[in-house]
Amino acid sequence: RRSKMLVQKMLVQTPLTPPGLGADVVMPSINEDTPTDTPTTTSFEARALELLRLGDNARALELLEGADKLNIRLVNMLFTALIGTGVGVDAAAVRAQQACAAHGIAPNASIFNNILAALDKAGPPEAVLAWLAKMRAAVPVTTTAANIALKAHLQRRDFGAAAELLRSMMKRAAGADYPPPPNEMSFNTVISALGDAAQPERAESVLSTMIDAGFTASPVTFTATIAAFAKQSRPADAARVLKRMLAARLQPDTWCFNAVLSAYANAADPEGARATLANFEARAAEECPNAAPDLVSYNTLMLACARGGRPAEAEAAFQKLLARGLVPNEVSYSTAISAHARAGNAAAAQGWLDKMTAAGIAPDAVAFNAACSAHARLGDAAAALRCVDAMRAAGVEPTASTHAILVNALVKAGQLDAASASLQALLVAGERLSAPTFNTLISAYGKAGRRPDAEAAFSAMLAANVRPSLVTYNALASVYALEGDIDAAEAAVHAASQRGFAPDRFTYAALFNACEALPARDRRRRAVPHVTALLSSRVELTERLRRSSARLLGDDSFAALLKSHRGSGGGGAATRAAQRPRASPSLRV
């Protein structure tokens, strides 16, 4: 939880996806030329445009609505002013159309581009597609508009529609009005969205299609593909795409190297991150002086060390960024705190929190939560509470993660009833809570054999309108597994699937544990469907799951089932993992 907040904070500071990708569609200029210019109109436009640039949308709107005559540029300004004063996009679009009709103006592509760009930021994707249909009926669709439509399809997770639109843009017939030809942004939009959807292979496939079709892929396009693999903690693939970029004689920039570094950080691989940063430094010195490592680069190395359980190396990376003349920020200090918290060194974590304050950087919720979690890991509930008191004294409001950490501290201390009472007090006070707060308590009750209390905590979660996570349902399934209640465990997994969660290795572990607790005559019959589902899924077959499957089905039956999945071509990630050499014990998950 804590590391996730650190990553989110780092991404806010410098996102993995560089400028120029589909997430940042540039709105068309409101100064688009039209043949209706007059000196008076130009002077009037300048006044309206200056008000908009100053952010004085109300005065701009008053000026535009009082005009005797508008042109298409002024209608675009009117639309922008309406949005700026809080009018909804659809309502503003209708008023812009009404202004066009009142002044005898035919809407052109610029007004539709403006509307689509506004909807892209604030409206549902369905509204974007509806307005694109209106645009097609009125004016030729621009590539900018088609790119926004691509993004809308992807936001709806309609990858088929997005692929078909991009394909038709690539195969556009000469002289056809629709669809328009693609540009680099078209491909970048799709690649970025596929990366967000955890489909890096498809993202790289789009990159290959782009190149094979004769389009030029820029460093931005390659970086988006690298980021897709980075988000899935696949540094080897991220590095491979970087090599592919270098083979294309493209110079990587800081964004690109940081994306590769983030892949190693996500995989908790400090050695890989350190080697990549060293290569980055050498390359910057010899070939790319304008692409030197920045603060994010060293913060990312620190994160890799923190996740890899190397607090001393995280501190060394901190010293290195100082030696480079960089000024550490709140992310730098929070990552150092987190590194020690993960290692269970509460005193060192607290020490770095004090260093942060001494450096004149006010600790935020991430920093306080990291220090608090260090005490929680040791089961020192009193110290965790003192940390939260200091947080409040500093004017920092506890977050949902803070409350989860406090409950976890009480659970670690074996004070389940106190943890439950604390949770109830938070609910009564109307505090913002998250799923991890309840998950910790549900899991602890299960391990203590207190099924009714675990179920009561789950009911309280639903009553508080806190959305359960897959971890929640896995915790419930584990509670039932301890009692050998396979029906209840399966019901919990089914409830998770109803909420759109796909089973993970912990889900299957709970189901297998429930099956193993059954009488011998029932084990194989109840386990076969779950083992079959595992082999057909994207879940990797870990050593633990392999052993459990073999125990439940018998070595020969499991081997035969595994072979049948290989032969049919229907095997998922688990089947493919089974064909790889077994990892050494130190690498097993």
C-alpha positions in Angstrom: 0.0 0.0 0.0 2.7 2.4 1.0 4.9 1.7 -2.0 1.9 2.1 -4.3 1.3 5.6 -2.8 5.0 6.4 -3.4 4.7 5.3 -7.0 1.6 7.3 -7.5 3.3 10.4 -6.1 6.3 9.8 -8.4 4.0 9.5 -11.4 2.3 12.8 -10.5 5.7 14.4 -10.3 6.8 13.0 -13.6 4.5 10.5 -15.3 5.7 7.4 -17.2 3.8 8.5 -20.2 5.6 11.5 -21.8 4.0 14.5 -23.4 2.7 13.8 -26.9 0.7 10.6 -26.1 -3.0 10.2 -26.4 -3.7 11.3 -22.9 -2.9 14.8 -23.8 -4.9 15.8 -26.8 -4.2 19.4 -27.8 -7.2 21.5 -28.3 -7.3 23.3 -31.6 -6.5 27.0 -31.7 -9.3 29.4 -31.2 -7.6 31.7 -33.6 -8.2 29.6 -36.7 -8.3 31.9 -39.7 -11.6 32.4 -41.5 -12.3 34.7 -44.5 -14.6 37.0 -42.5 -12.0 39.2 -40.9 -12.5 42.9 -40.5 -10.4 45.4 -38.5 -13.3 45.8 -36.0 -13.7 42.0 -35.6 -9.9 41.6 -35.1 -9.9 44.2 -32.4 -12.9 42.6 -30.7 -11.3 39.2 -30.9 -8.1 40.5 -29.3 -10.1 41.8 -26.3 -12.0 38.5 -25.9 -8.9 36.4 -26.3 -7.0 38.5 -23.7 -9.7 38.0 -21.2 -9.7 34.2 -21.8 -5.9 34.2 -21.4 -6.2 36.0 -18.1 -8.7 33.4 -17.0 -11.5 36.0 -16.7 -14.1 33.7 -18.4 -17.1 35.6 -16.9 -16.1 38.9 -18.5 -15.2 37.2 -21.8 -18.6 35.5 -21.8 -20.4 38.9 -21.1 -18.4 40.5 -23.9 -19.1 37.7 -26.4 -22.8 37.4 -25.6 -23.3 41.1 -26.1 -21.6 41.2 -29.6 -23.7 42.2 -32.6 -21.8 39.9 -34.9 -19.8 36.7 -34.3 -17.5 34.7 -36.6 -16.4 31.1 -36.1 -13.4 32.1 -34.0 -15.6 34.1 -31.7 -18.0 31.2 -31.4 -15.0 29.0 -30.4 -14.1 31.6 -27.7 -17.8 31.6 -26.6 -17.6 27.9 -26.1 -14.4 28.1 -24.1 -15.8 30.9 -21.9 -18.9 28.9 -21.2 -16.9 25.9 -20.2 -14.7 28.2 -18.0 -17.7 29.5 -16.2 -18.9 26.0 -15.2 -21.4 25.3 -18.0 -21.5 21.6 -18.9 -19.8 20.6 -22.2 -23.1 19.4 -23.9 -24.9 22.6 -22.8 -22.0 24.8 -24.0 -21.9 22.9 -27.3 -25.6 23.5 -27.9 -25.2 27.2 -27.2 -22.3 27.4 -29.6 -24.4 25.7 -32.3 -27.3 28.1 -31.5 -24.8 31.1 -31.9 -23.7 29.7 -35.2 -27.3 29.5 -36.4 -28.1 33.0 -35.1 -25.2 34.6 -36.9 -25.4 32.6 -40.1 -22.2 30.7 -39.5 -21.6 27.2 -40.8 -19.9 25.2 -38.0 -16.4 24.0 -39.2 -14.0 21.4 -38.0 -12.4 23.7 -35.4 -15.6 24.0 -33.3 -16.2 20.3 -33.4 -12.5 19.7 -32.4 -13.0 22.1 -29.5 -16.1 20.3 -28.3 -14.6 16.8 -28.7 -11.4 18.0 -26.8 -13.6 19.3 -23.9 -15.6 16.1 -23.8 -12.4 14.1 -23.8 -11.4 15.9 -20.6 -14.8 16.0 -18.8 -17.4 13.9 -20.5 -18.0 10.1 -20.8 -16.5 8.4 -23.9 -20.0 7.8 -25.2 -20.6 11.5 -25.5 -17.4 11.8 -27.5 -18.6 9.2 -30.0 -22.0 10.8 -30.3 -20.5 14.2 -31.1 -18.1 12.5 -33.6 -21.2 11.2 -35.4 -22.5 14.8 -35.5 -19.2 16.0 -36.9 -19.3 13.4 -39.7 -22.7 14.6 -40.7 -21.6 18.2 -40.9 -17.9 18.5 -41.8 -14.9 16.3 -42.7 -13.5 14.6 -39.7 -10.0 15.7 -38.8 -7.2 13.4 -37.6 -7.4 15.2 -34.2 -11.0 14.3 -33.9 -10.4 10.7 -34.9 -7.6 10.4 -32.3 -10.0 11.6 -29.6 -12.5 8.9 -30.9 -9.7 6.3 -30.6 -9.2 7.3 -27.0 -12.9 7.1 -26.3 -13.1 3.6 -27.7 -10.2 2.6 -25.5 -11.7 4.2 -22.4 -14.7 2.0 -23.0 -12.2 -0.9 -23.3 -13.6 -1.6 -26.7 -10.2 -2.6 -28.2 -11.9 -4.1 -31.2 -13.5 -0.8 -32.2 -10.3 1.1 -31.6 -8.3 -1.4 -33.7 -10.8 -1.2 -36.5 -10.7 2.6 -36.5 -6.9 2.7 -36.6 -6.8 0.0 -39.3 -9.3 1.9 -41.5 -7.3 5.2 -40.9 -4.2 3.4 -42.2 -6.1 2.0 -45.2 -7.9 5.2 -46.0 -8.9 5.4 -49.7 -7.6 8.4 -51.7 -10.1 11.2 -51.7 -12.3 9.7 -49.0 -13.7 12.0 -46.3 -13.7 9.4 -43.6 -11.7 8.3 -41.8 -8.8 10.7 -41.9 -5.2 9.5 -42.2 -3.4 8.6 -38.9 -0.5 10.5 -37.5 2.0 9.6 -34.8 -0.6 10.6 -32.1 -3.0 8.0 -33.4 -0.6 5.2 -32.7 0.7 6.7 -29.5 -2.9 6.9 -28.2 -3.5 3.2 -28.8 -0.2 2.1 -27.4 -0.6 4.2 -24.3 -4.1 2.9 -23.6 -3.0 -0.7 -24.1 -0.2 -0.1 -21.6 -2.8 1.1 -19.1 -4.9 -1.9 -19.8 -2.0 -4.3 -18.9 -1.6 -5.5 -22.5 2.1 -4.6 -23.3 2.4 -7.3 -26.1 -0.5 -5.7 -28.0 1.1 -2.3 -27.4 4.3 -3.5 -29.0 2.4 -5.1 -31.8 0.9 -1.7 -32.7 4.4 -0.3 -32.7 5.5 -3.0 -35.2 2.4 -2.4 -37.3 3.2 1.3 -37.4 6.8 0.7 -38.6 5.8 -2.0 -41.0 3.2 0.3 -42.6 5.9 2.9 -43.3 5.1 5.3 -40.5 7.9 6.8 -38.5 8.0 5.9 -34.8 9.5 8.6 -32.7 11.2 8.3 -29.3 7.8 9.1 -27.7 6.2 6.1 -29.4 9.0 3.8 -28.2 8.8 5.2 -24.7 5.1 4.5 -24.6 5.8 0.9 -25.4 8.6 0.7 -22.9 6.2 2.2 -20.3 3.6 -0.5 -21.1 6.1 -3.2 -20.1 7.3 -1.2 -17.1 3.8 -1.0 -15.7 3.7 -4.8 -15.7 7.1 -5.2 -13.9 8.8 -6.6 -17.0 12.2 -5.0 -17.1 13.8 -7.4 -19.6 11.1 -6.6 -22.2 11.4 -2.8 -21.4 15.2 -3.1 -22.0 14.6 -5.1 -25.2 12.3 -2.3 -26.6 15.0 0.2 -25.7 17.6 -1.8 -27.7 15.1 -1.9 -30.6 14.9 1.9 -30.4 18.6 2.3 -30.4 18.8 -0.1 -33.4 16.4 2.3 -35.2 19.1 5.0 -34.6 16.8 7.0 -32.3 18.3 8.7 -29.3 16.6 7.9 -26.0 15.8 10.9 -23.7 15.4 11.2 -20.0 11.7 10.1 -20.2 12.8 6.9 -22.0 15.5 5.9 -19.6 13.3 6.7 -16.6 10.6 4.4 -18.0 13.1 1.6 -18.2 14.3 2.4 -14.6 10.7 2.2 -13.4 10.4 -1.3 -14.9 13.2 -2.4 -12.6 11.7 -0.6 -9.7 8.4 -2.2 -10.2 10.1 -5.6 -10.3 12.1 -4.8 -7.1 15.3 -5.3 -9.0 17.9 -2.9 -7.6 20.8 -4.5 -9.6 19.0 -4.0 -12.9 18.0 -0.4 -12.0 21.6 0.4 -10.9 23.1 -1.0 -14.1 20.5 0.9 -16.2 21.3 4.2 -14.5 25.0 3.6 -14.9 24.5 3.1 -18.6 22.2 6.2 -18.7 25.0 8.3 -17.0 27.7 7.0 -19.4 25.5 7.6 -22.5 24.6 11.1 -21.3 28.2 12.0 -20.8 29.4 10.5 -24.2 26.5 10.9 -26.6 23.4 12.6 -25.2 24.4 15.5 -22.9 20.8 16.8 -23.1 19.4 13.6 -21.7 21.1 13.4 -18.4 19.6 11.5 -15.4 17.3 13.8 -13.4 15.9 13.7 -9.9 13.2 11.2 -11.0 16.0 8.8 -12.2 17.6 8.7 -8.8 14.3 8.5 -6.9 13.4 5.6 -9.1 16.7 3.8 -8.2 15.9 4.5 -4.6 12.5 2.9 -5.1 14.0 -0.2 -6.6 16.3 -0.5 -3.6 13.5 0.0 -1.2 11.3 -2.6 -2.8 14.3 -5.0 -3.1 14.8 -4.7 0.7 18.1 -2.8 0.4 17.7 0.3 2.6 21.5 0.9 2.7 21.6 1.0 -1.1 18.6 3.4 -1.1 20.6 5.7 1.1 23.6 5.4 -1.2 21.4 6.4 -4.1 20.2 9.4 -2.1 23.9 10.4 -1.5 24.6 10.0 -5.2 21.8 12.4 -6.2 23.2 15.0 -3.8 26.7 14.5 -5.4 25.1 15.2 -8.8 23.9 18.6 -7.5 20.3 17.6 -7.5 18.0 18.7 -4.7 16.0 15.9 -3.0 12.3 16.4 -2.8 9.5 14.8 -0.7 9.6 11.7 -2.9 13.3 11.2 -2.2 12.8 11.3 1.6 9.6 9.3 1.6 11.3 6.6 -0.4 14.2 6.4 2.1 11.7 6.2 4.9 9.8 3.5 3.1 13.1 1.5 2.5 13.7 1.3 6.2 10.1 0.7 7.0 10.1 -2.3 4.7 13.2 -3.6 6.4 11.5 -3.3 9.8 13.8 -0.6 11.1 11.4 1.8 12.7 14.1 3.9 14.3 15.8 4.5 11.0 12.5 5.3 9.3 11.7 7.8 12.0 15.2 9.3 11.7 14.7 9.9 8.0 11.3 11.6 8.8 13.2 13.9 11.1 15.9 14.6 8.4 13.1 15.5 6.0 11.8 18.1 8.4 15.2 19.4 9.1 15.8 19.9 5.4 12.8 22.2 5.3 10.6 19.8 3.5 7.2 19.4 5.2 6.4 15.7 5.4 3.2 14.8 3.6 0.8 11.9 4.2 3.0 9.5 2.2 6.0 10.2 4.5 4.1 10.0 7.7 2.3 6.8 6.5 5.7 5.2 5.7 7.1 6.0 9.1 3.8 4.8 10.8 3.9 1.6 8.8 7.4 0.8 10.2 6.0 0.8 13.7 3.0 -1.2 12.5 5.2 -3.9 11.0 6.7 -4.4 14.5 3.2 -4.5 16.1 4.1 -1.3 18.0 0.6 0.1 18.0 1.5 2.8 20.6 4.3 4.2 18.4 2.1 4.1 15.4 -0.5 6.1 17.2 2.1 8.6 18.3 3.2 9.0 14.6 -0.4 9.7 13.6 -0.7 12.3 16.4 2.4 14.0 15.0 0.9 13.9 11.6 -2.2 15.7 12.8 -0.1 18.2 14.7 1.7 19.0 11.5 -1.6 19.8 9.8 -1.6 16.7 7.7 -4.9 14.9 7.6 -4.7 11.1 8.0 -5.7 9.2 4.8 -7.5 6.0 4.2 -4.1 4.3 4.1 -3.2 5.8 7.5 -6.3 4.2 9.1 -5.4 0.9 7.4 -1.9 1.1 8.9 -3.3 1.7 12.4 -5.7 -1.2 12.2 -2.8 -3.3 10.9 -0.6 -2.2 13.9 -3.3 -3.3 16.3 -3.7 -6.6 14.5 0.1 -7.2 14.5 0.0 -6.6 18.2 -2.6 -9.3 18.6 -5.2 -6.8 19.7 -8.0 -7.9 17.3 -10.8 -6.5 19.5 -9.1 -3.2 19.8 -8.6 -3.1 16.0 -12.3 -3.8 15.6 -13.2 -1.1 18.1 -10.9 1.4 16.3 -12.5 0.5 13.0 -16.0 1.0 14.4 -15.0 4.4 15.8 -13.7 5.4 12.4 -16.9 4.4 10.8 -19.0 6.4 13.4 -16.7 9.4 12.8 -17.4 9.2 9.1 -13.7 8.8 8.2 -12.7 7.9 4.7 -11.7 4.3 4.7 -10.4 1.9 2.0 -10.5 -1.8 1.4 -7.1 -2.6 3.0 -8.4 -1.4 6.4 -11.1 -4.1 6.4 -9.0 -6.7 4.6 -6.4 -6.8 7.4 -9.1 -7.4 10.0 -10.9 -10.1 7.9 -7.7 -12.0 7.3 -6.7 -11.7 11.0 -10.1 -13.0 12.1 -9.8 -15.9 9.7 -6.4 -16.9 11.0 -7.8 -16.8 14.5 -10.7 -19.1 13.6 -13.3 -16.3 14.1 -15.3 -16.7 11.0 -18.4 -14.8 12.2 -16.3 -11.8 13.1 -14.6 -12.0 9.7 -18.0 -12.0 8.0 -19.2 -9.1 10.3 -16.2 -7.1 9.2 -17.1 -7.7 5.5 -20.7 -6.7 6.2 -19.5 -3.5 7.8 -17.4 -2.8 4.7 -20.4 -3.1 2.4 -22.5 -1.0 4.8 -19.8 1.7 4.7 -20.0 1.7 0.8 -16.3 0.7 0.6 -15.7 -1.3 -2.5 -14.2 -4.7 -1.8 -11.0 -5.6 -3.7 -9.8 -9.0 -4.9 -7.8 -9.2 -1.7 -11.0 -8.9 0.2 -12.6 -11.9 -1.5 -9.3 -13.8 -1.3 -9.3 -13.2 2.5 -12.8 -14.4 2.8 -12.1 -17.5 0.7 -9.1 -18.2 2.9 -11.3 -17.9 6.0 -13.6 -20.6 4.6 -10.7 -22.7 3.4 -9.4 -23.1 6.9 -12.8 -24.7 7.8 -12.8 -26.8 4.7 -16.0 -25.0 3.5 -15.4 -25.3 -0.3 -18.9 -24.1 -1.1 -18.4 -20.9 0.8 -14.9 -20.4 -0.7 -16.3 -20.9 -4.2 -19.1 -18.4 -3.5 -16.6 -15.8 -2.4 -14.6 -16.3 -5.6 -17.8 -16.1 -7.7 -18.7 -12.8 -5.9 -15.3 -11.5 -6.9 -15.9 -12.5 -10.5 -19.2 -10.7 -10.4 -17.4 -7.5 -9.6 -15.0 -8.0 -12.5 -12.0 -9.5 -10.6 -10.1 -12.3 -12.3 -8.6 -14.9 -9.9 -5.0 -14.6 -9.0 -2.5 -17.0 -7.5 -3.9 -16.3 -4.0 -7.4 -17.1 -5.2 -6.4 -20.5 -6.4 -4.3 -21.1 -3.3 -7.4 -20.5 -1.1 -9.5 -22.8 -3.3 -6.8 -25.5 -3.2 -6.5 -25.2 0.5 -10.3 -25.6 0.9 -10.2 -28.8 -1.3 -7.3 -30.2 0.7 -9.3 -29.9 3.9 -12.1 -32.0 2.4 -12.5 -35.8 3.0 -10.3 -37.8 0.7 -13.2 -39.1 -1.4 -14.2 -35.5 -2.4 -10.9 -33.8 -2.9 -10.2 -34.7 -6.5 -13.7 -34.2 -7.7 -13.9 -30.6 -6.3 -10.4 -29.7 -7.3 -10.4 -30.7 -11.0 -12.4 -27.7 -12.2 -10.2 -25.3 -10.3 -6.9 -26.8 -11.5 -8.3 -26.8 -15.0 -9.3 -23.1 -14.7 -5.8 -22.3 -13.4 -4.1 -24.0 -16.3 -6.3 -22.1 -18.7 -5.8 -18.7 -17.0 -3.1 -16.0 -17.2 -2.0 -16.9 -13.7 1.5 -18.2 -13.4 1.9 -21.7 -12.1 4.1 -21.2 -9.0 5.8 -24.0 -7.3 3.3 -23.9 -4.5 0.3 -24.1 -6.9 2.1 -26.9 -8.8 2.6 -29.0 -5.7 -1.0 -28.4 -4.5 -2.4 -29.4 -7.9 -0.3 -32.6 -7.9 -1.4 -33.5 -4.4 -5.1 -33.0 -5.1 -5.2 -34.8 -8.5 -2.3 -37.1 -8.1 1.0 -36.7 -9.9 -0.1 -38.8 -13.0 -3.5 -37.1 -13.4 -2.0 -33.7 -13.0 0.7 -34.4 -15.5 -1.9 -35.7 -18.0 -4.1 -32.6 -17.5 -1.1 -30.4 -18.0 -0.1 -32.3 -21.2 -3.7 -32.0 -22.6 -3.6 -28.2 -22.2 -0.3 -28.0 -23.9 -1.5 -30.2 -26.8 -4.8 -28.3 -27.3 -3.1 -24.9 -27.4 -5.5 -23.7 -24.8 -3.0 -23.3 -22.1 -2.7 -20.0 -20.4 0.2 -18.4 -18.5 0.2 -21.2 -16.0 0.6 -23.9 -18.6 3.4 -21.9 -20.3 5.1 -21.4 -16.9 5.0 -25.1 -16.3 7.1 -25.7 -19.5 9.9 -23.4 -18.2 12.7 -24.7 -16.1 11.9 -24.5 -12.4 13.3 -21.5 -10.6 15.9 -21.8 -7.9 14.4 -21.7 -4.4 15.6 -18.1 -3.9 13.5 -17.0 -6.9 10.3 -18.8 -6.1 7.1 -16.9 -5.4 
